[in-house]
Each structure stands twice: as C-alpha cells, then as structure tokens.
Amino acid sequence: MGEEGDLVVVFVSQGPLQAEMAKGMLEAQGIPVMLRYQAIGRVLGLTVDGLGRVDVLVPAAYEAAARDVLEESPAPPETPESPST
C-alpha cells in the first residue's frame, strides 16, 4: 500500500468494531485500507482515554471515494474534519 505518509485518516472509532465495519465497507468497494491502533488498547481491550482509538487509513488517492462510501452507509460514521452541526 505504500508508505504511511501517503495515507489519510477517513474514520476514527473507539474500539475495533466500528473500524472493522468501515474497513469491510471500503474493501468491498475495492479501496485499500489499513487500521492503526494503540497496541495496548488492542491487547487489553481498553477503549477509554484514547487507548481504544482506531484510525482507518486509505491511500490519499482514494480519500474522496472512501469518504463517499462511508457517508452513504446506513449509520454514517463521524469522519475527521467533518463539519459539526
């Protein structure tokens, strides 16, 4: 998939479940995905104080398509830099 510097965060979750769901939706559309998480949160199953944070990353070239897929999901996840209402 290239260097991590070429990747952008398109979704952030607390815990792996939502991140895995987002990953599955993106991969189903042919978008390469990588998950980044704190190892201690994954090992101990912690989801408090940022330890359970999971970033869903895609190559920069797929960012727009990935955001479109995530926005069209039945329960649209919050994405970084999304306007708040």
Biopython code that builds the backbone (N, CA, C, O; Angstrom):
import numpy as np
from Bio.PDB.StructureBuilder import StructureBuilder

atoms = [
    (1, "MET", "N", (0.824, -1.192, 0.000)),
    (1, "MET", "CA", (0.000, 0.000, 0.000)),
    (1, "MET", "C", (0.864, 1.250, 0.000)),
    (1, "MET", "O", (0.307, 2.338, -0.142)),
    (2, "GLY", "N", (2.135, 1.181, 0.143)),
    (2, "GLY", "CA", (2.964, 2.383, 0.132)),
    (2, "GLY", "C", (3.327, 2.810, 1.538)),
    (2, "GLY", "O", (2.996, 2.139, 2.515)),
    (3, "GLU", "N", (4.007, 3.930, 1.624)),
    (3, "GLU", "CA", (4.419, 4.459, 2.915)),
    (3, "GLU", "C", (3.246, 5.055, 3.667)),
    (3, "GLU", "O", (2.288, 5.522, 3.051)),
    (4, "GLU", "N", (3.309, 5.046, 4.991)),
    (4, "GLU", "CA", (2.232, 5.589, 5.802)),
    (4, "GLU", "C", (2.020, 7.070, 5.526)),
    (4, "GLU", "O", (0.918, 7.577, 5.732)),
    (5, "GLY", "N", (3.051, 7.777, 5.065)),
    (5, "GLY", "CA", (2.933, 9.184, 4.737)),
    (5, "GLY", "C", (1.961, 9.443, 3.595)),
    (5, "GLY", "O", (1.458, 10.557, 3.455)),
    (6, "ASP", "N", (1.693, 8.439, 2.783)),
    (6, "ASP", "CA", (0.762, 8.549, 1.670)),
    (6, "ASP", "C", (-0.671, 8.255, 2.102)),
    (6, "ASP", "O", (-1.583, 8.294, 1.276)),
    (7, "LEU", "N", (-0.881, 7.962, 3.373)),
    (7, "LEU", "CA", (-2.199, 7.562, 3.863)),
    (7, "LEU", "C", (-2.902, 8.718, 4.561)),
    (7, "LEU", "O", (-2.258, 9.597, 5.134)),
    (8, "VAL", "N", (-4.235, 8.706, 4.504)),
    (8, "VAL", "CA", (-5.036, 9.709, 5.207)),
    (8, "VAL", "C", (-6.079, 9.001, 6.065)),
    (8, "VAL", "O", (-6.572, 7.932, 5.705)),
    (9, "VAL", "N", (-6.409, 9.606, 7.200)),
    (9, "VAL", "CA", (-7.430, 9.069, 8.097)),
    (9, "VAL", "C", (-8.796, 9.484, 7.573)),
    (9, "VAL", "O", (-9.065, 10.671, 7.386)),
    (10, "VAL", "N", (-9.659, 8.496, 7.337)),
    (10, "VAL", "CA", (-11.013, 8.797, 6.858)),
    (10, "VAL", "C", (-12.073, 8.456, 7.895)),
    (10, "VAL", "O", (-13.244, 8.796, 7.726)),
    (11, "PHE", "N", (-11.664, 7.782, 8.971)),
    (11, "PHE", "CA", (-12.611, 7.397, 10.015)),
    (11, "PHE", "C", (-11.841, 7.111, 11.291)),
    (11, "PHE", "O", (-10.744, 6.554, 11.253)),
    (12, "VAL", "N", (-12.421, 7.496, 12.424)),
    (12, "VAL", "CA", (-11.832, 7.230, 13.735)),
    (12, "VAL", "C", (-12.917, 6.626, 14.609)),
    (12, "VAL", "O", (-14.034, 7.141, 14.662)),
    (13, "SER", "N", (-12.593, 5.529, 15.298)),
    (13, "SER", "CA", (-13.565, 4.924, 16.209)),
    (13, "SER", "C", (-12.905, 4.644, 17.551)),
    (13, "SER", "O", (-11.680, 4.610, 17.668)),
    (14, "GLN", "N", (-13.735, 4.447, 18.546)),
    (14, "GLN", "CA", (-13.266, 4.000, 19.851)),
    (14, "GLN", "C", (-13.542, 2.506, 19.921)),
    (14, "GLN", "O", (-14.671, 2.087, 20.175)),
    (15, "GLY", "N", (-12.535, 1.725, 19.701)),
    (15, "GLY", "CA", (-12.684, 0.280, 19.692)),
    (15, "GLY", "C", (-12.675, -0.243, 18.266)),
    (15, "GLY", "O", (-12.920, 0.502, 17.317)),
    (16, "PRO", "N", (-12.392, -1.521, 18.126)),
    (16, "PRO", "CA", (-12.190, -2.093, 16.800)),
    (16, "PRO", "C", (-13.455, -2.411, 16.008)),
    (16, "PRO", "O", (-13.373, -2.546, 14.787)),
    (17, "LEU", "N", (-14.608, -2.537, 16.637)),
    (17, "LEU", "CA", (-15.796, -2.994, 15.920)),
    (17, "LEU", "C", (-16.192, -2.058, 14.781)),
    (17, "LEU", "O", (-16.326, -2.501, 13.641)),
    (18, "GLN", "N", (-16.379, -0.779, 15.070)),
    (18, "GLN", "CA", (-16.769, 0.158, 14.020)),
    (18, "GLN", "C", (-15.668, 0.302, 12.978)),
    (18, "GLN", "O", (-15.955, 0.448, 11.790)),
    (19, "ALA", "N", (-14.431, 0.262, 13.404)),
    (19, "ALA", "CA", (-13.319, 0.369, 12.456)),
    (19, "ALA", "C", (-13.314, -0.819, 11.498)),
    (19, "ALA", "O", (-13.100, -0.649, 10.297)),
    (20, "GLU", "N", (-13.547, -2.013, 12.022)),
    (20, "GLU", "CA", (-13.596, -3.205, 11.166)),
    (20, "GLU", "C", (-14.773, -3.132, 10.195)),
    (20, "GLU", "O", (-14.660, -3.565, 9.048)),
    (21, "MET", "N", (-15.909, -2.583, 10.655)),
    (21, "MET", "CA", (-17.065, -2.428, 9.768)),
    (21, "MET", "C", (-16.746, -1.445, 8.642)),
    (21, "MET", "O", (-17.058, -1.707, 7.480)),
    (22, "ALA", "N", (-16.128, -0.317, 8.984)),
    (22, "ALA", "CA", (-15.750, 0.671, 7.967)),
    (22, "ALA", "C", (-14.743, 0.055, 6.991)),
    (22, "ALA", "O", (-14.837, 0.262, 5.781)),
    (23, "LYS", "N", (-13.793, -0.694, 7.520)),
    (23, "LYS", "CA", (-12.793, -1.355, 6.678)),
    (23, "LYS", "C", (-13.465, -2.299, 5.689)),
    (23, "LYS", "O", (-13.119, -2.315, 4.508)),
    (24, "GLY", "N", (-14.422, -3.082, 6.167)),
    (24, "GLY", "CA", (-15.129, -4.014, 5.297)),
    (24, "GLY", "C", (-15.898, -3.310, 4.190)),
    (24, "GLY", "O", (-15.894, -3.758, 3.044)),
    (25, "MET", "N", (-16.564, -2.197, 4.533)),
    (25, "MET", "CA", (-17.314, -1.439, 3.525)),
    (25, "MET", "C", (-16.372, -0.898, 2.447)),
    (25, "MET", "O", (-16.678, -0.955, 1.257)),
    (26, "LEU", "N", (-15.232, -0.378, 2.877)),
    (26, "LEU", "CA", (-14.290, 0.200, 1.927)),
    (26, "LEU", "C", (-13.654, -0.877, 1.044)),
    (26, "LEU", "O", (-13.532, -0.699, -0.168)),
    (27, "GLU", "N", (-13.254, -1.985, 1.650)),
    (27, "GLU", "CA", (-12.650, -3.071, 0.877)),
    (27, "GLU", "C", (-13.638, -3.657, -0.129)),
    (27, "GLU", "O", (-13.241, -4.077, -1.216)),
    (28, "ALA", "N", (-14.925, -3.686, 0.228)),
    (28, "ALA", "CA", (-15.946, -4.185, -0.696)),
    (28, "ALA", "C", (-16.037, -3.316, -1.946)),
    (28, "ALA", "O", (-16.490, -3.778, -2.993)),
    (29, "GLN", "N", (-15.610, -2.067, -1.842)),
    (29, "GLN", "CA", (-15.611, -1.150, -2.985)),
    (29, "GLN", "C", (-14.244, -1.090, -3.670)),
    (29, "GLN", "O", (-14.024, -0.262, -4.554)),
    (30, "GLY", "N", (-13.332, -1.967, -3.262)),
    (30, "GLY", "CA", (-12.016, -2.028, -3.886)),
    (30, "GLY", "C", (-11.038, -0.981, -3.384)),
    (30, "GLY", "O", (-10.031, -0.702, -4.034)),
    (31, "ILE", "N", (-11.332, -0.401, -2.226)),
    (31, "ILE", "CA", (-10.460, 0.628, -1.658)),
    (31, "ILE", "C", (-9.516, -0.020, -0.651)),
    (31, "ILE", "O", (-9.981, -0.641, 0.305)),
    (32, "PRO", "N", (-8.197, 0.108, -0.841)),
    (32, "PRO", "CA", (-7.256, -0.464, 0.121)),
    (32, "PRO", "C", (-7.347, 0.270, 1.465)),
    (32, "PRO", "O", (-7.475, 1.494, 1.512)),
    (33, "VAL", "N", (-7.278, -0.497, 2.543)),
    (33, "VAL", "CA", (-7.481, 0.062, 3.886)),
    (33, "VAL", "C", (-6.419, -0.478, 4.841)),
    (33, "VAL", "O", (-5.968, -1.618, 4.725)),
    (34, "MET", "N", (-6.035, 0.378, 5.789)),
    (34, "MET", "CA", (-5.144, -0.043, 6.859)),
    (34, "MET", "C", (-5.709, 0.488, 8.168)),
    (34, "MET", "O", (-6.176, 1.625, 8.228)),
    (35, "LEU", "N", (-5.671, -0.322, 9.207)),
    (35, "LEU", "CA", (-6.103, 0.121, 10.532)),
    (35, "LEU", "C", (-4.875, 0.425, 11.373)),
    (35, "LEU", "O", (-3.887, -0.309, 11.341)),
    (36, "ARG", "N", (-4.949, 1.526, 12.134)),
    (36, "ARG", "CA", (-3.854, 1.889, 13.039)),
    (36, "ARG", "C", (-4.456, 2.061, 14.426)),
    (36, "ARG", "O", (-5.417, 2.808, 14.606)),
    (37, "TYR", "N", (-3.888, 1.369, 15.399)),
    (37, "TYR", "CA", (-4.416, 1.425, 16.760)),
    (37, "TYR", "C", (-3.286, 1.303, 17.761)),
    (37, "TYR", "O", (-2.188, 0.851, 17.436)),
    (38, "GLN", "N", (-3.578, 1.716, 18.989)),
    (38, "GLN", "CA", (-2.624, 1.562, 20.075)),
    (38, "GLN", "C", (-2.568, 0.090, 20.466)),
    (38, "GLN", "O", (-3.601, -0.507, 20.772)),
    (39, "ALA", "N", (-1.403, -0.490, 20.459)),
    (39, "ALA", "CA", (-1.268, -1.915, 20.755)),
    (39, "ALA", "C", (-1.821, -2.275, 22.122)),
    (39, "ALA", "O", (-2.463, -3.316, 22.266)),
    (40, "ILE", "N", (-1.589, -1.444, 23.132)),
    (40, "ILE", "CA", (-2.038, -1.780, 24.481)),
    (40, "ILE", "C", (-3.562, -1.832, 24.553)),
    (40, "ILE", "O", (-4.118, -2.678, 25.254)),
    (41, "GLY", "N", (-4.237, -0.945, 23.843)),
    (41, "GLY", "CA", (-5.696, -0.957, 23.828)),
    (41, "GLY", "C", (-6.225, -2.221, 23.187)),
    (41, "GLY", "O", (-7.213, -2.789, 23.652)),
    (42, "ARG", "N", (-5.579, -2.666, 22.128)),
    (42, "ARG", "CA", (-5.994, -3.883, 21.424)),
    (42, "ARG", "C", (-5.753, -5.115, 22.297)),
    (42, "ARG", "O", (-6.604, -6.000, 22.377)),
    (43, "VAL", "N", (-4.599, -5.168, 22.946)),
    (43, "VAL", "CA", (-4.246, -6.330, 23.772)),
    (43, "VAL", "C", (-5.150, -6.437, 24.988)),
    (43, "VAL", "O", (-5.642, -7.520, 25.305)),
    (44, "LEU", "N", (-5.371, -5.317, 25.674)),
    (44, "LEU", "CA", (-6.151, -5.344, 26.907)),
    (44, "LEU", "C", (-7.641, -5.092, 26.691)),
    (44, "LEU", "O", (-8.428, -5.210, 27.629)),
    (45, "GLY", "N", (-8.036, -4.746, 25.466)),
    (45, "GLY", "CA", (-9.436, -4.477, 25.180)),
    (45, "GLY", "C", (-9.921, -3.167, 25.771)),
    (45, "GLY", "O", (-11.117, -3.001, 26.008)),
    (46, "LEU", "N", (-9.011, -2.236, 26.010)),
    (46, "LEU", "CA", (-9.380, -0.952, 26.601)),
    (46, "LEU", "C", (-9.893, 0.006, 25.534)),
    (46, "LEU", "O", (-9.357, 0.071, 24.427)),
    (47, "THR", "N", (-10.939, 0.748, 25.887)),
    (47, "THR", "CA", (-11.466, 1.739, 24.956)),
    (47, "THR", "C", (-11.658, 3.084, 25.641)),
    (47, "THR", "O", (-12.482, 3.888, 25.206)),
    (48, "VAL", "N", (-10.913, 3.332, 26.697)),
    (48, "VAL", "CA", (-11.041, 4.599, 27.416)),
    (48, "VAL", "C", (-9.773, 5.424, 27.254)),
    (48, "VAL", "O", (-8.684, 4.897, 27.026)),
    (49, "ASP", "N", (-9.947, 6.715, 27.377)),
    (49, "ASP", "CA", (-8.807, 7.639, 27.382)),
    (49, "ASP", "C", (-7.943, 7.527, 26.130)),
    (49, "ASP", "O", (-6.727, 7.703, 26.200)),
    (50, "GLY", "N", (-8.556, 7.236, 24.991)),
    (50, "GLY", "CA", (-7.813, 7.161, 23.739)),
    (50, "GLY", "C", (-7.123, 5.845, 23.473)),
    (50, "GLY", "O", (-6.597, 5.644, 22.378)),
    (51, "LEU", "N", (-7.106, 4.937, 24.440)),
    (51, "LEU", "CA", (-6.412, 3.665, 24.236)),
    (51, "LEU", "C", (-7.114, 2.777, 23.226)),
    (51, "LEU", "O", (-6.473, 1.940, 22.591)),
    (52, "GLY", "N", (-8.415, 2.943, 23.066)),
    (52, "GLY", "CA", (-9.150, 2.125, 22.113)),
    (52, "GLY", "C", (-9.309, 2.773, 20.766)),
    (52, "GLY", "O", (-9.992, 2.230, 19.897)),
    (53, "ARG", "N", (-8.695, 3.924, 20.566)),
    (53, "ARG", "CA", (-8.834, 4.649, 19.300)),
    (53, "ARG", "C", (-8.263, 3.824, 18.158)),
    (53, "ARG", "O", (-7.153, 3.297, 18.236)),
    (54, "VAL", "N", (-9.054, 3.728, 17.095)),
    (54, "VAL", "CA", (-8.614, 3.038, 15.885)),
    (54, "VAL", "C", (-8.803, 3.990, 14.714)),
    (54, "VAL", "O", (-9.908, 4.482, 14.486)),
    (55, "ASP", "N", (-7.737, 4.250, 13.972)),
    (55, "ASP", "CA", (-7.795, 5.082, 12.778)),
    (55, "ASP", "C", (-7.923, 4.181, 11.559)),
    (55, "ASP", "O", (-7.210, 3.186, 11.429)),
    (56, "VAL", "N", (-8.837, 4.540, 10.673)),
    (56, "VAL", "CA", (-8.980, 3.846, 9.395)),
    (56, "VAL", "C", (-8.298, 4.729, 8.354)),
    (56, "VAL", "O", (-8.697, 5.873, 8.133)),
    (57, "LEU", "N", (-7.275, 4.186, 7.727)),
    (57, "LEU", "CA", (-6.483, 4.948, 6.763)),
    (57, "LEU", "C", (-6.615, 4.365, 5.363)),
    (57, "LEU", "O", (-6.726, 3.152, 5.186)),
    (58, "VAL", "N", (-6.601, 5.247, 4.379)),
    (58, "VAL", "CA", (-6.606, 4.846, 2.976)),
    (58, "VAL", "C", (-5.545, 5.662, 2.248)),
    (58, "VAL", "O", (-5.152, 6.726, 2.726)),
    (59, "PRO", "N", (-5.073, 5.176, 1.093)),
    (59, "PRO", "CA", (-4.149, 5.989, 0.299)),
    (59, "PRO", "C", (-4.824, 7.309, -0.082)),
    (59, "PRO", "O", (-6.028, 7.348, -0.333)),
    (60, "ALA", "N", (-4.044, 8.381, -0.122)),
    (60, "ALA", "CA", (-4.584, 9.708, -0.405)),
    (60, "ALA", "C", (-5.402, 9.739, -1.694)),
    (60, "ALA", "O", (-6.385, 10.475, -1.778)),
    (61, "ALA", "N", (-5.020, 8.965, -2.681)),
    (61, "ALA", "CA", (-5.740, 8.948, -3.957)),
    (61, "ALA", "C", (-7.162, 8.410, -3.817)),
    (61, "ALA", "O", (-8.003, 8.675, -4.676)),
    (62, "TYR", "N", (-7.445, 7.663, -2.756)),
    (62, "TYR", "CA", (-8.769, 7.074, -2.536)),
    (62, "TYR", "C", (-9.595, 7.843, -1.512)),
    (62, "TYR", "O", (-10.712, 7.434, -1.194)),
    (63, "GLU", "N", (-9.069, 8.946, -0.991)),
    (63, "GLU", "CA", (-9.746, 9.642, 0.099)),
    (63, "GLU", "C", (-11.178, 10.039, -0.240)),
    (63, "GLU", "O", (-12.091, 9.741, 0.529)),
    (64, "ALA", "N", (-11.394, 10.696, -1.357)),
    (64, "ALA", "CA", (-12.741, 11.166, -1.723)),
    (64, "ALA", "C", (-13.705, 9.996, -1.873)),
    (64, "ALA", "O", (-14.834, 10.054, -1.386)),
    (65, "ALA", "N", (-13.264, 8.936, -2.545)),
    (65, "ALA", "CA", (-14.123, 7.766, -2.735)),
    (65, "ALA", "C", (-14.442, 7.107, -1.394)),
    (65, "ALA", "O", (-15.571, 6.674, -1.167)),
    (66, "ALA", "N", (-13.448, 7.030, -0.508)),
    (66, "ALA", "CA", (-13.662, 6.413, 0.803)),
    (66, "ALA", "C", (-14.663, 7.214, 1.618)),
    (66, "ALA", "O", (-15.551, 6.640, 2.249)),
    (67, "ARG", "N", (-14.530, 8.524, 1.611)),
    (67, "ARG", "CA", (-15.475, 9.358, 2.360)),
    (67, "ARG", "C", (-16.886, 9.219, 1.804)),
    (67, "ARG", "O", (-17.856, 9.208, 2.562)),
    (68, "ASP", "N", (-17.007, 9.112, 0.464)),
    (68, "ASP", "CA", (-18.322, 8.916, -0.147)),
    (68, "ASP", "C", (-18.946, 7.607, 0.322)),
    (68, "ASP", "O", (-20.125, 7.575, 0.674)),
    (69, "VAL", "N", (-18.168, 6.528, 0.329)),
    (69, "VAL", "CA", (-18.668, 5.218, 0.776)),
    (69, "VAL", "C", (-19.126, 5.292, 2.225)),
    (69, "VAL", "O", (-20.201, 4.796, 2.562)),
    (70, "LEU", "N", (-18.321, 5.905, 3.083)),
    (70, "LEU", "CA", (-18.665, 5.978, 4.499)),
    (70, "LEU", "C", (-19.881, 6.863, 4.739)),
    (70, "LEU", "O", (-20.683, 6.574, 5.627)),
    (71, "GLU", "N", (-20.034, 7.928, 3.971)),
    (71, "GLU", "CA", (-21.183, 8.813, 4.129)),
    (71, "GLU", "C", (-22.477, 8.150, 3.666)),
    (71, "GLU", "O", (-23.554, 8.493, 4.154)),
    (72, "GLU", "N", (-22.385, 7.206, 2.730)),
    (72, "GLU", "CA", (-23.560, 6.519, 2.213)),
    (72, "GLU", "C", (-23.969, 5.317, 3.060)),
    (72, "GLU", "O", (-24.983, 4.678, 2.776)),
    (73, "SER", "N", (-23.189, 5.004, 4.098)),
    (73, "SER", "CA", (-23.513, 3.854, 4.939)),
    (73, "SER", "C", (-24.796, 4.127, 5.722)),
    (73, "SER", "O", (-25.141, 5.290, 5.932)),
    (74, "PRO", "N", (-25.516, 3.082, 6.161)),
    (74, "PRO", "CA", (-26.782, 3.263, 6.876)),
    (74, "PRO", "C", (-26.671, 4.159, 8.105)),
    (74, "PRO", "O", (-27.573, 4.955, 8.369)),
    (75, "ALA", "N", (-25.585, 4.045, 8.858)),
    (75, "ALA", "CA", (-25.351, 4.921, 10.012)),
    (75, "ALA", "C", (-24.025, 5.613, 9.760)),
    (75, "ALA", "O", (-22.984, 5.107, 10.178)),
    (76, "PRO", "N", (-24.033, 6.770, 9.081)),
    (76, "PRO", "CA", (-22.782, 7.399, 8.693)),
    (76, "PRO", "C", (-21.873, 7.663, 9.886)),
    (76, "PRO", "O", (-22.285, 8.300, 10.855)),
    (77, "PRO", "N", (-20.640, 7.175, 9.817)),
    (77, "PRO", "CA", (-19.703, 7.425, 10.911)),
    (77, "PRO", "C", (-19.200, 8.852, 10.858)),
    (77, "PRO", "O", (-19.258, 9.508, 9.818)),
    (78, "GLU", "N", (-18.701, 9.329, 11.998)),
    (78, "GLU", "CA", (-18.065, 10.639, 12.022)),
    (78, "GLU", "C", (-16.689, 10.493, 11.403)),
    (78, "GLU", "O", (-15.968, 9.536, 11.685)),
    (79, "THR", "N", (-16.329, 11.446, 10.560)),
    (79, "THR", "CA", (-15.028, 11.422, 9.922)),
    (79, "THR", "C", (-14.247, 12.649, 10.341)),
    (79, "THR", "O", (-14.841, 13.675, 10.671)),
    (80, "PRO", "N", (-12.924, 12.563, 10.335)),
    (80, "PRO", "CA", (-12.126, 13.727, 10.703)),
    (80, "PRO", "C", (-12.415, 14.894, 9.768)),
    (80, "PRO", "O", (-12.675, 14.697, 8.581)),
    (81, "GLU", "N", (-12.370, 16.090, 10.298)),
    (81, "GLU", "CA", (-12.595, 17.329, 9.579)),
    (81, "GLU", "C", (-13.996, 17.446, 9.009)),
    (81, "GLU", "O", (-14.211, 18.216, 8.073)),
    (82, "SER", "N", (-14.967, 16.694, 9.554)),
    (82, "SER", "CA", (-16.351, 16.843, 9.146)),
    (82, "SER", "C", (-16.937, 18.053, 9.866)),
    (82, "SER", "O", (-16.651, 18.264, 11.045)),
    (83, "PRO", "N", (-17.756, 18.854, 9.176)),
    (83, "PRO", "CA", (-18.365, 19.987, 9.875)),
    (83, "PRO", "C", (-19.337, 19.519, 10.947)),
    (83, "PRO", "O", (-20.109, 18.585, 10.729)),
    (84, "SER", "N", (-19.298, 20.161, 12.086)),
    (84, "SER", "CA", (-20.200, 19.809, 13.188)),
    (84, "SER", "C", (-21.474, 20.622, 13.055)),
    (84, "SER", "O", (-21.454, 21.764, 12.595)),
    (85, "THR", "N", (-22.580, 20.019, 13.464)),
    (85, "THR", "CA", (-23.856, 20.744, 13.446)),
    (85, "THR", "C", (-24.361, 20.953, 14.832)),
    (85, "THR", "O", (-25.424, 21.546, 15.019)),
]
sb = StructureBuilder()
sb.init_structure("model")
sb.init_model(0)
sb.init_chain("A")
sb.init_seg("    ")
for serial, (resi, resn, name, xyz) in enumerate(atoms, 1):
    if name == "N":
        sb.init_residue(resn, " ", resi, " ")
    sb.init_atom(name, np.array(xyz, "f"), 0.0, 1.0, " ", f" {name:<3s}", serial, name[0])
structure = sb.get_structure()
